[in-house]
Amino acid sequence: MEFYKKFLPAEGILVAVSKTKPVEIIYQAYHCGHRDFGENKVQELRDKQPVLPDDIHWHMIGHLQRNKVKYIAPFIWLIHSVDNEKLLREIDKHARKHRRIIPFLFQIKIASEETKFGLTEPDYRQLLAKYKQGEFPHTKLKGLMGMATNTNNTAQVDAEFAYLKSLFDELKTEISSAEYLSMGMTHDFEIALKNGANIIRIGSGIFGARN
Ligand SMILES: *Cc1c(COP(=O)(O)O)cnc(C)c1O
């Protein structure tokens, strides 16, 4: 874990991606002082959150279905994967119910693969305009997230991250709460950091390969 932290900027966050890993393993990392953990499935968050310490910052990094927002709304620390308007409306609704403000990132589609989720740039701009008009008062936009194409072509990954960074720089001039650029995983975090990432999401590099 220290290995990754030393590359991060001062206010950066290392999200330890604990998906598929048992709570015992998370607890070990917690005891070493780590507080930020990422999961990509609501069910795993629901299972793990109640049995682990309350001061953990839980990050939802995977695709989020609207009908499951209610399960994580009481405790989620940051949702990285807001990729459509209906989802953001649902988050806003449940945040209100729980009398809290839920922080989130817009996930932008930067990869060339069809399978990767995320907003296209025009859809992002449309939704951002609605956010700025105050349509989601119980949410707070904290920045952007993206996943690069899974390829050995580092020039392509570099270009995709640079593109997201340019959107982020623009966003920061308009939204004062936009402080996080979440990009980079075990195999591409160095390229992400070079392009200005201040949240990296590392799973296998910390916990070992998943089955
Ligand atoms: C699993 C996952 C990661 C971490 O992947 P590793 O290659 O294990 O570091 C990062 N981001 C998202 C969205 C993931 O689903």
The ligand as an ORCA input file, in Angstrom:
! r2SCAN-3c Opt
* xyz 0 1
  C     -11.677     -3.975    -10.165
  C     -11.610     -2.535    -10.439
  C     -10.433     -1.795    -10.214
  C      -9.152     -2.418     -9.719
  O      -8.618     -3.272    -10.671
  P      -7.173     -3.925    -10.482
  O      -6.742     -4.237    -11.861
  O      -7.353     -5.145     -9.644
  O      -6.309     -2.918     -9.826
  C     -10.447     -0.437    -10.457
  N     -11.564      0.186    -10.903
  C     -12.711     -0.477    -11.139
  C     -13.894      0.271    -11.639
  C     -12.768     -1.858    -10.921
  O     -13.923     -2.509    -11.164
*
